[in-house]
Amino acid sequence: MATPWGEPELGRFPEDPRDRLRAWDAADEYLLRHLADEGVDLSGAVVVVGDRWGALATALARHAPVQISDSFLAQAATRANLERNGAPGAVRLLTTRDAPPVRADVLLVRVPKSLALLEDQLHRLAPAVHPGTVVVGAGMVKEIHTSTLRLFEEVLGPTRTSLAVRKARLIFCAPDPALRPPPDPWPLTYRLPEGIGAMSGRPVVNHAGVFCADRLDIGTRFLLENLPDASRFARIADLGCGNGVVGTAAALAAPDAEVLFLDESFQAVASAEATYRANASDGASGKAEFRAGDAMAAVPPGSLDLVLNNPPFHSHQATTDAAALRMFAGARDALAPGGELWVVGNRHLGYHVRLRRLFGGCTVAASHPKFVLLRAVKRARG
C-alpha cells in the first residue's frame, strides 16, 4: 500500500495465498493522504478505531497509535503486519471491551458495517475527545449514510463530509465540549419469543455490533427450534456464538455439559457471556467458557462431542464463504470420533457440498423454504 510514510507490505489474517482480497481499500488510502496533505499533528495521542486489517495502524506505527478493534482477526492481522514491516509492539492494541484511552488528540474512525457499533464506540470515546481533537472518519461511499453523520453530530459535534474519491469518502467532525449527547443505549436486553425450545421467553443480552442485536434472526430461530438432544453430549461448542442464545439453549438442555462459546468478535463473546449468566441460574450448572479467537484454531483436536454453527457469509462488505469453510474444517478437527457438527445456513449457499467433502457425508436434519439444517458426523478416521 502506497502511503506518505512509505509502502508497508500488508496481509489479511489468516493468510491464504488464494485470497485475492487486499488488506486495505481506497478509504484507508484517502484517510492517510488527508493526514499528510493537511499536515495533521500526529505527535500527540493518536487513536485508530475499527482498523479493518491493521493498514492504518501499520502505516502510522512510528506515531505509536492506539488501535481499538472488535475483531480478533483484525488484531491478529495488525500484529502480523507490524512484524512484517519491522515495527512489532509499536501499536497498543485494545478491544472494544477494554477501557478506552483517556485522551485522544487525533481520532481516526473506520466506519463499521454496524451503525450500533459506531454509536457505542463514539459514546465510549467521547470523554477522551477535547476541542482540539482532530476527528476524521473514513469509509467507502456505500458505507456512509445520513444516519452515520447524524451519530457523529449527536455524540461529538458538527460534522461534514468530503468529496468522494475512488468511491471513498471522509467525515470531518469538530468536537463540541458543550454538547450533551443522549445516553449510550447499549447493551440491549430483550426477551425471546415462545416456541423455540429451552430459550423460550428468556432474556438475551446484546452488546453493540452483534448480528441481529435487537431481534432473533430467522436462521438462529430455526436452529433453536430443531436443536439436537444436547443431553447426549458432554462437550459442546457454540461456534460463531453471537449473543450466545444457541449455546445457552444447549447448556439448559444439558445441565452437566461443558459448553464453549467461540466468536471472533469481542462484542459477541461479551454478549454470549452476559446471556449465559442471565439464564444459568435456572438450570445450566455445567462449565462454560467464553473465548474470542479464529474459529477452532485454539481448540485441542478431538476435544468436542457437538459443534453448533450458524456461520457468517460476509467479511465486512465482501461476500465470502472463507469463514464458514474455516469453521467447518476446524470443527472436524476438534470433534472426537462420532462427534457431530450441526450447521444452519441459507439453502443457496450449498454448505452440504463442503460438508460432504470434509466429513465424507452429511444429512439434512431439518428444512425450511429459506434455510437448511445440516448434520455431519466425524468418522473414526475423520
N, C-alpha and C positions, 0 to 999 in steps of 0.2 A: 504494500500500500504506500503510495507516494504521499508524504506529509511535509510540512515546512520544517520538521525536525529530523528528516531522514526517511528511509524506506524500510520500515520494520517488516520482517517476514512473519506472517500470521497464519494460524490454522485454527480450525474448529476442534471440538473435543466431543467424543473420542475421535481420533484421527482415522480417516478412511480414505485411502487413495482413490476410491471410486466416486467419492463425493465431490461434485463439481461446484457446490455452493461455496462462495467466498466467506471469509471471516469478517468482512466489513461491507459496507454499502456506501452509496452516494451521500447519505445523511452524515455518516461518520466523517467522510472527506470534507463535506461542506462545513461542518462544525469546526474542524481543526483548521481549515483555511481561514475561517472567520476570525478565530482567536489570533492567528498570526497577522492577518491583514489589519485588524483593529488594534494591534499592539496590546492586547489584554494582559494585565499584570498577573503572572502566574506564580509570583514569589510567596503568596500567602497560602491559606488553606484551600486546596482545590478538592472538590467533591464530585465524583462521577457516579451518576445513578443510572442503573439499567443498561450498562455496557453489555452489548449482546455477546461478544466473544473476546472481550478484552482489547479491542482495537484502540479505543480511546485511552484507556489506562496505559497500554504499552507505548503508544505514541508520546504520551505525556509523562513517562516514567521518571524523567530527570527532575520533574517538579514534585515528586513524591505525593501523588494524589491518593485520596481515599476512594475506593470503589465500593458501592453498595449494590448488591445483586440478590435477586430472589432465586437464582438458578445455580444449582451445584455444578452443572456442566459449564456454565459461563465462568464460574470461579476457577474451575479446573483448566479451562482454556486460557484464562488470564495467566495463571501460574506457568503453564507451558509456554505461552508466548513471551512472557518476561524472561524465562530461562533461555528460550531460543534466541532472544535478542540481547543477551548479556546483562539483564537487569533483574536478577532474582531478588525478591524481597523488597523491591523498590516501591511497591504499592501496598498500602494497607487494605486488606480485603475484609469487608463486613457483609453480613447477610442482612436481609430486610427485617429480621427478628432481633438483631443486635441493637444496642443503644446507638443512636446516630451521633455524628460528630457534634461538638458543642459550638463550633464556628465554621462557617463556610464563606470564604471571600470570593470564590468562583464556584458556582453550582451549575454543572452540566448534566442535562437530563435527556437520555434517550427515551422517547415516548414509548411506553409499553403498549402491547395489544389490549391489555385490560385497563379501562378507564378507572376502575375501582382501585387498582394497584397504584396508579398515578396519584389518585386522590389521597390515599393513605400515606404514601411517601412524601408528598408535599406537606401534609399536615405534620408528619414526624420531623421534617427538616425545617419547618418554618421558624422554630426558635433559634436555629443556628444562623439564620439569614439576617443581615443588617442593611441599612440604607445604601451602603457602598458595595454590596454584593453584586457581582455580575452574574445574572441568571440567563442561561441560554439553553433552550430545548432544541431537539433535533429529531426529525423523522421523515419518512417518505410522505409525499403528499396524501396518499390514501390512508395514512395513519393519523393525520392531524385533522380534527374536526372542530366545529364551533364549540362543542362540549369540552374539548381539550383546552382551548384557550380560556373558556369560562372558568375552568378549575384553577388555572394559574392566576387569573384575576381574583377569584374568590378567596384563595388561600394566601397568595403572596403579594399581588399588586397589579397595576396597569400592565397590559400585555398587548403586543403587536406581533405580526409575522413578517418574514422576509419574502422576497420574490422566490419563486420556485426555480431551482437549478438542477437539471438532470433528475427531475421528478422528486427532488428532496426540498425540504423547507425548514427554516429555523424559526424558533419562537424566542422573542425578547421580552423579558419581564423586569420591571423596575420595582423592587421591594418597597412596600409602604409600611413604615413602622406603626402608623395609626390604624391600620386595618385590623378589624376584629373578625376573623373568619369563623364560619359555623363550626361546630364540633366535628371531629372525625367520627363518622358513623360506623367504623369498623373496629372490632369484628361484629359480624351479624349473626344472630341466633334465631332460628325458627323451628317449628315442629313439622316433622314429616307426615305425609298423609297415611291413612289407614290402608290395609290390604297389601302391605309389602313385606310381610313376614315379621321377623324379630324386631325390626326397627320401626314398626308401625306406631305412629303418634309420638315418636321420641324426638328429643331435641337434637339439632345438629348445629355445630359452630363453624363459621366460615370467616377466615381472615381474607383480607382484600386480595384479589387476583386469582383466587381458586376457581376452577371451572364450575360454572353454574352455581355461583355462591348464593344466589337468592331463591333458588328453587331446585327441586330434584330433577335432573335431566332424565330423559326417557330411556336412554341406554342403561344407566345405573338402576333405574326403577325395574327395568326388565330383568336385570341380573338379580336384584333383590327378590323379585317375585319367583325366580327359578333357582335360587341358591341351592347348591348341593347340601346333603346332610352333613353338616360340618362336624357332628359328633363322631364321625368315622375317622377323623384326622386329629393327630396330636400337635402337628407343627404346620401352621397356616401362614401364608403371606398375602397381604393386600398390596399388589404391585401397581404403582401409579395410583396411590391411595386417595389423592384428592382430599376431601374433607373427612375421609375415614368411615363413611357410612357402611361400606361393604365389609371391611374388616371388623367393625364393631358388631355388625349383624352376625358374623361368624363367631365372634367371641361370646355373644349372648347365647347362641345356639350350641356352642361347645365350651361351657364354662371352664373346663380344665385345660383347654388347648393353649399353646403358646402362639401368639399372633404377632407377626412382624408387619409393620406399616412402612412402606417404601415409596418415596417420590423424589424427583429431582428438584422440586420446588420447596424452599424452606417455609413458605407460607402454607403450603398444603400440609406438610408434616406437622406444623403447629396446629393447624385446624383439625387434623386427624387425632392428635393427642387430646385436644380440648373436647372433641366429640366423644371420644372413648371415655374420658374422665367423667363427662356429664351423664354417662349411661352405665358405667362399670359397676356402680354400687347396686344395680338392680339384677346382678347375676353373673357378670363376667369376672370370675375370680382367678383366671389364669394369668400367665405372664404376658405383658405387652411391651413391645419395643418399637420405637419411632426413629426412623433413620432417613436422612437425606443422602442421596447417592446416585450413581449411574446404574439404573436398573438393578440387576442382580450381581453386579461386578464384585461386591464385597461379601456376598453370601457364600458360605462354605458349600462345596459340592455335596449332594446327597443329604442335605440337612432339612429338607422340607417334604411335607406329605401332600399339601394342597396349595396351589397358587391361583388367586382370583385376580382377573385383569380386565380393565376397560382401557385399552391403550389409546394414546393421543395419535392423531394423524396430521398434526401441524407442528412446525418448528418456526416460531414467530409467524411470518406471513407465508412461508413456504409449505406446500402440501407435500408430505413425505411419509413413507412407512418405515423409515430407518429406525425410529424409536421403538415402534412395535416389534420389528424383527429382532432388535437387540433384546427386548424384553422376553420374547419367545425363546430365543436361544439361551438366555440367562436362566429362564425358568427350567428349561430342560436340564441344564447342568446342576441346578440347585435342588431339583427333585430327587428323592430316593426312588429306587426301582418300584414301580407300581404307583408312584405318586401321580397326581392329576393336575393339569392346567385347564382352567375354565376361562374362556375369553369371550367377551361380548363385543360386537362391532357391527357397523353398517354392512348390509349384505354386499354392496358393490365393492367393498374393499378386498374381498377374496382371501380372507385370512386362512380359510381351510386349505388352500394350496400350500401356503407356507408351513402350516402346522403338519400336514401330511409329510412334507419333505423332512421336517425336523424330527418328528416323533414316529414316522412310519405309518401314521394314520390318525384320524380324528373323527368324531361323531357329532351330529347335531343334537344337543341336549334340549333345545327349545328354539322355536322360530316365531317370527313376528314379521309383519309386512315390511318393516324397515330394518329390523335387527335380527341377528342370529347369535345364538349362544353355542359355542363350540367346546367340546371336551376332548382333550388329548391326554393319553396315559403314557408315562415313561416305561419303556420296556426294560427287562432285566439287564439288557446290554445296550441301553439308550445312549 
